[in-house]
Amino acid sequence: MIPGLALQILLVCVGIIFMILTFSSLAKRRINEAICLIWGITSLVIILAGILLRPVGWKNYISVTGLVLAAIVTFGVLFVLFTLSVIVSEHMRKSNEMAIQISLLKSELEQQQKIIDELKSEKSK
């Protein structure tokens, strides 16, 4: 019964860690709001799984060492996916900023072209 309780506590702790990582990344503007929502829901599901699921009889299928290894691999995979989400969010933000800058440059170029055309028309008169 004690290893099952340890698994539940581990799931709740991992969920809380990812919830904290998600909200701190959102506060630092490192992650997109939509991606933050997905990770928040994922964290909530992990926390609820730790609270509601009762692992009974799991010792028949996997040893404690195997469980620790699976937990480490799962946490590593989740952390890599979270890091990739942050990188994708940063690239999306940079892409939006570049699109805005290009739009502003096009607008400025059009204004300067109008000024040049006006000066040419005045010079030809």
Salt bridges, closest charged atoms under 4 A:
GLU33 OE2 - ARG29 NH1 3.30
GLU90 OE2 - ARG30 NE 3.65
